[in-house]
Amino acid sequence: MVTVAAVLLVAVALAMATMGRTAVDRTRAQTAADAAALASLDGGRAAAHSLAHVHGAVVVTWFRGPGPAEVTVVVRIGETTATARASNGL
């Protein structure tokens, strides 16, 4: 009985750690995407890559649009991706 309880406790702890790590990665990826999108409004693609790198992320996709004064950035941290769009226009 004690062994089963110990195994169950370890399994629950591992599951919680994995969920926690996923939540942290999701938040970090979104922060990196937001920063990269905002930076690239003035600095272009190079600024997006630089800011993503500072946040531990990799730019997967960067493009102008959908509007004329907008940029869209997709970044990845680990297995998690996040998308952000920023605009200079009104």
Rosetta constraint file for C-alpha pairs under 8 A:
AtomPair CA 1 CA 5 HARMONIC 6.20 0.50
AtomPair CA 2 CA 6 HARMONIC 6.10 0.50
AtomPair CA 3 CA 7 HARMONIC 6.15 0.50
AtomPair CA 4 CA 8 HARMONIC 6.07 0.50
AtomPair CA 5 CA 9 HARMONIC 6.04 0.50
AtomPair CA 6 CA 10 HARMONIC 6.20 0.50
AtomPair CA 7 CA 11 HARMONIC 6.15 0.50
AtomPair CA 8 CA 12 HARMONIC 6.19 0.50
AtomPair CA 9 CA 13 HARMONIC 6.15 0.50
AtomPair CA 10 CA 14 HARMONIC 6.14 0.50
AtomPair CA 11 CA 15 HARMONIC 6.18 0.50
AtomPair CA 12 CA 16 HARMONIC 6.15 0.50
AtomPair CA 13 CA 17 HARMONIC 6.16 0.50
AtomPair CA 14 CA 18 HARMONIC 6.18 0.50
AtomPair CA 15 CA 19 HARMONIC 6.22 0.50
AtomPair CA 16 CA 20 HARMONIC 6.00 0.50
AtomPair CA 17 CA 21 HARMONIC 6.08 0.50
AtomPair CA 18 CA 22 HARMONIC 6.19 0.50
AtomPair CA 19 CA 23 HARMONIC 6.24 0.50
AtomPair CA 20 CA 24 HARMONIC 6.22 0.50
AtomPair CA 21 CA 25 HARMONIC 6.08 0.50
AtomPair CA 22 CA 26 HARMONIC 6.07 0.50
AtomPair CA 22 CA 80 HARMONIC 7.70 0.50
AtomPair CA 23 CA 27 HARMONIC 6.26 0.50
AtomPair CA 24 CA 28 HARMONIC 6.07 0.50
AtomPair CA 25 CA 29 HARMONIC 5.90 0.50
AtomPair CA 25 CA 77 HARMONIC 6.37 0.50
AtomPair CA 25 CA 78 HARMONIC 7.31 0.50
AtomPair CA 25 CA 80 HARMONIC 6.37 0.50
AtomPair CA 26 CA 30 HARMONIC 6.22 0.50
AtomPair CA 26 CA 80 HARMONIC 6.02 0.50
AtomPair CA 26 CA 81 HARMONIC 7.34 0.50
AtomPair CA 26 CA 82 HARMONIC 7.32 0.50
AtomPair CA 27 CA 31 HARMONIC 6.19 0.50
AtomPair CA 28 CA 32 HARMONIC 6.11 0.50
AtomPair CA 28 CA 55 HARMONIC 7.28 0.50
AtomPair CA 28 CA 77 HARMONIC 7.54 0.50
AtomPair CA 29 CA 33 HARMONIC 6.09 0.50
AtomPair CA 29 CA 57 HARMONIC 6.71 0.50
AtomPair CA 29 CA 75 HARMONIC 6.52 0.50
AtomPair CA 29 CA 76 HARMONIC 6.23 0.50
AtomPair CA 29 CA 77 HARMONIC 5.72 0.50
AtomPair CA 29 CA 80 HARMONIC 6.84 0.50
AtomPair CA 29 CA 81 HARMONIC 6.24 0.50
AtomPair CA 29 CA 82 HARMONIC 5.51 0.50
AtomPair CA 30 CA 34 HARMONIC 6.08 0.50
AtomPair CA 30 CA 81 HARMONIC 7.85 0.50
AtomPair CA 30 CA 82 HARMONIC 5.15 0.50
AtomPair CA 30 CA 83 HARMONIC 6.90 0.50
AtomPair CA 30 CA 84 HARMONIC 7.37 0.50
AtomPair CA 31 CA 35 HARMONIC 6.14 0.50
AtomPair CA 31 CA 55 HARMONIC 7.82 0.50
AtomPair CA 32 CA 36 HARMONIC 5.97 0.50
AtomPair CA 32 CA 51 HARMONIC 6.98 0.50
AtomPair CA 32 CA 52 HARMONIC 5.17 0.50
AtomPair CA 32 CA 55 HARMONIC 5.49 0.50
AtomPair CA 32 CA 56 HARMONIC 7.76 0.50
AtomPair CA 32 CA 57 HARMONIC 6.49 0.50
AtomPair CA 32 CA 75 HARMONIC 7.11 0.50
AtomPair CA 33 CA 37 HARMONIC 6.04 0.50
AtomPair CA 33 CA 52 HARMONIC 6.81 0.50
AtomPair CA 33 CA 73 HARMONIC 6.14 0.50
AtomPair CA 33 CA 74 HARMONIC 6.25 0.50
AtomPair CA 33 CA 75 HARMONIC 5.66 0.50
AtomPair CA 33 CA 82 HARMONIC 6.14 0.50
AtomPair CA 33 CA 83 HARMONIC 5.87 0.50
AtomPair CA 33 CA 84 HARMONIC 5.29 0.50
AtomPair CA 34 CA 38 HARMONIC 6.22 0.50
AtomPair CA 34 CA 83 HARMONIC 7.75 0.50
AtomPair CA 34 CA 84 HARMONIC 5.26 0.50
AtomPair CA 34 CA 85 HARMONIC 7.34 0.50
AtomPair CA 34 CA 86 HARMONIC 7.81 0.50
AtomPair CA 35 CA 39 HARMONIC 6.02 0.50
AtomPair CA 35 CA 48 HARMONIC 7.65 0.50
AtomPair CA 35 CA 51 HARMONIC 6.34 0.50
AtomPair CA 35 CA 52 HARMONIC 7.22 0.50
AtomPair CA 36 CA 40 HARMONIC 6.01 0.50
AtomPair CA 36 CA 47 HARMONIC 6.85 0.50
AtomPair CA 36 CA 48 HARMONIC 4.09 0.50
AtomPair CA 36 CA 49 HARMONIC 6.88 0.50
AtomPair CA 36 CA 50 HARMONIC 7.68 0.50
AtomPair CA 36 CA 51 HARMONIC 5.21 0.50
AtomPair CA 36 CA 52 HARMONIC 5.58 0.50
AtomPair CA 36 CA 73 HARMONIC 6.94 0.50
AtomPair CA 37 CA 41 HARMONIC 6.68 0.50
AtomPair CA 37 CA 48 HARMONIC 6.20 0.50
AtomPair CA 37 CA 71 HARMONIC 6.31 0.50
AtomPair CA 37 CA 72 HARMONIC 6.35 0.50
AtomPair CA 37 CA 73 HARMONIC 5.66 0.50
AtomPair CA 37 CA 84 HARMONIC 6.11 0.50
AtomPair CA 37 CA 85 HARMONIC 5.98 0.50
AtomPair CA 37 CA 86 HARMONIC 5.56 0.50
AtomPair CA 38 CA 42 HARMONIC 7.89 0.50
AtomPair CA 38 CA 48 HARMONIC 7.97 0.50
AtomPair CA 38 CA 86 HARMONIC 5.75 0.50
AtomPair CA 38 CA 87 HARMONIC 7.90 0.50
AtomPair CA 39 CA 43 HARMONIC 5.99 0.50
AtomPair CA 39 CA 44 HARMONIC 7.40 0.50
AtomPair CA 39 CA 47 HARMONIC 5.65 0.50
AtomPair CA 39 CA 48 HARMONIC 5.90 0.50
AtomPair CA 39 CA 51 HARMONIC 7.13 0.50
AtomPair CA 40 CA 44 HARMONIC 4.12 0.50
AtomPair CA 40 CA 45 HARMONIC 5.80 0.50
AtomPair CA 40 CA 46 HARMONIC 7.35 0.50
AtomPair CA 40 CA 47 HARMONIC 5.16 0.50
AtomPair CA 40 CA 48 HARMONIC 4.98 0.50
AtomPair CA 40 CA 71 HARMONIC 7.29 0.50
AtomPair CA 41 CA 70 HARMONIC 7.45 0.50
AtomPair CA 41 CA 71 HARMONIC 6.77 0.50
AtomPair CA 41 CA 86 HARMONIC 7.23 0.50
AtomPair CA 41 CA 87 HARMONIC 7.09 0.50
AtomPair CA 41 CA 88 HARMONIC 6.84 0.50
AtomPair CA 43 CA 47 HARMONIC 4.85 0.50
AtomPair CA 43 CA 48 HARMONIC 7.48 0.50
AtomPair CA 44 CA 48 HARMONIC 6.60 0.50
AtomPair CA 45 CA 49 HARMONIC 6.36 0.50
AtomPair CA 45 CA 62 HARMONIC 6.75 0.50
AtomPair CA 46 CA 50 HARMONIC 6.16 0.50
AtomPair CA 47 CA 51 HARMONIC 6.10 0.50
AtomPair CA 48 CA 52 HARMONIC 6.04 0.50
AtomPair CA 48 CA 59 HARMONIC 7.41 0.50
AtomPair CA 48 CA 62 HARMONIC 7.94 0.50
AtomPair CA 48 CA 73 HARMONIC 7.74 0.50
AtomPair CA 49 CA 53 HARMONIC 6.09 0.50
AtomPair CA 49 CA 58 HARMONIC 7.07 0.50
AtomPair CA 49 CA 59 HARMONIC 5.93 0.50
AtomPair CA 50 CA 54 HARMONIC 6.35 0.50
AtomPair CA 51 CA 55 HARMONIC 6.49 0.50
AtomPair CA 52 CA 56 HARMONIC 6.33 0.50
AtomPair CA 52 CA 57 HARMONIC 4.88 0.50
AtomPair CA 52 CA 58 HARMONIC 5.93 0.50
AtomPair CA 52 CA 59 HARMONIC 6.50 0.50
AtomPair CA 52 CA 75 HARMONIC 7.23 0.50
AtomPair CA 53 CA 57 HARMONIC 5.18 0.50
AtomPair CA 53 CA 58 HARMONIC 6.20 0.50
AtomPair CA 56 CA 77 HARMONIC 6.81 0.50
AtomPair CA 57 CA 75 HARMONIC 6.13 0.50
AtomPair CA 57 CA 76 HARMONIC 5.47 0.50
AtomPair CA 57 CA 77 HARMONIC 4.91 0.50
AtomPair CA 58 CA 75 HARMONIC 5.38 0.50
AtomPair CA 58 CA 76 HARMONIC 5.29 0.50
AtomPair CA 58 CA 77 HARMONIC 6.70 0.50
AtomPair CA 59 CA 73 HARMONIC 7.10 0.50
AtomPair CA 59 CA 74 HARMONIC 5.97 0.50
AtomPair CA 59 CA 75 HARMONIC 4.34 0.50
AtomPair CA 59 CA 76 HARMONIC 6.50 0.50
AtomPair CA 60 CA 73 HARMONIC 7.69 0.50
AtomPair CA 60 CA 74 HARMONIC 5.41 0.50
AtomPair CA 60 CA 75 HARMONIC 5.15 0.50
AtomPair CA 60 CA 76 HARMONIC 6.52 0.50
AtomPair CA 61 CA 72 HARMONIC 7.88 0.50
AtomPair CA 61 CA 73 HARMONIC 5.68 0.50
AtomPair CA 61 CA 74 HARMONIC 4.97 0.50
AtomPair CA 61 CA 75 HARMONIC 6.98 0.50
AtomPair CA 62 CA 71 HARMONIC 7.30 0.50
AtomPair CA 62 CA 72 HARMONIC 5.84 0.50
AtomPair CA 62 CA 73 HARMONIC 4.60 0.50
AtomPair CA 62 CA 74 HARMONIC 6.50 0.50
AtomPair CA 63 CA 71 HARMONIC 5.75 0.50
AtomPair CA 63 CA 72 HARMONIC 5.51 0.50
AtomPair CA 63 CA 73 HARMONIC 6.72 0.50
AtomPair CA 64 CA 68 HARMONIC 7.27 0.50
AtomPair CA 64 CA 69 HARMONIC 7.63 0.50
AtomPair CA 64 CA 70 HARMONIC 5.80 0.50
AtomPair CA 64 CA 71 HARMONIC 4.33 0.50
AtomPair CA 64 CA 72 HARMONIC 6.27 0.50
AtomPair CA 65 CA 69 HARMONIC 6.93 0.50
AtomPair CA 65 CA 70 HARMONIC 4.76 0.50
AtomPair CA 65 CA 71 HARMONIC 5.14 0.50
AtomPair CA 65 CA 72 HARMONIC 6.44 0.50
AtomPair CA 66 CA 70 HARMONIC 6.35 0.50
AtomPair CA 66 CA 71 HARMONIC 7.36 0.50
AtomPair CA 66 CA 72 HARMONIC 7.76 0.50
AtomPair CA 67 CA 71 HARMONIC 7.99 0.50
AtomPair CA 69 CA 87 HARMONIC 5.49 0.50
AtomPair CA 69 CA 88 HARMONIC 5.35 0.50
AtomPair CA 69 CA 89 HARMONIC 5.49 0.50
AtomPair CA 70 CA 85 HARMONIC 6.85 0.50
AtomPair CA 70 CA 86 HARMONIC 5.55 0.50
AtomPair CA 70 CA 87 HARMONIC 4.21 0.50
AtomPair CA 70 CA 88 HARMONIC 6.52 0.50
AtomPair CA 70 CA 89 HARMONIC 7.46 0.50
AtomPair CA 71 CA 85 HARMONIC 5.62 0.50
AtomPair CA 71 CA 86 HARMONIC 5.54 0.50
AtomPair CA 71 CA 87 HARMONIC 6.51 0.50
AtomPair CA 72 CA 83 HARMONIC 7.16 0.50
AtomPair CA 72 CA 84 HARMONIC 5.77 0.50
AtomPair CA 72 CA 85 HARMONIC 4.36 0.50
AtomPair CA 72 CA 86 HARMONIC 6.67 0.50
AtomPair CA 73 CA 83 HARMONIC 5.66 0.50
AtomPair CA 73 CA 84 HARMONIC 5.40 0.50
AtomPair CA 73 CA 85 HARMONIC 6.37 0.50
AtomPair CA 74 CA 81 HARMONIC 6.73 0.50
AtomPair CA 74 CA 82 HARMONIC 5.58 0.50
AtomPair CA 74 CA 83 HARMONIC 4.38 0.50
AtomPair CA 74 CA 84 HARMONIC 6.57 0.50
AtomPair CA 75 CA 81 HARMONIC 5.48 0.50
AtomPair CA 75 CA 82 HARMONIC 5.53 0.50
AtomPair CA 75 CA 83 HARMONIC 6.59 0.50
AtomPair CA 76 CA 80 HARMONIC 5.53 0.50
AtomPair CA 76 CA 81 HARMONIC 4.29 0.50
AtomPair CA 76 CA 82 HARMONIC 6.57 0.50
AtomPair CA 77 CA 81 HARMONIC 6.42 0.50
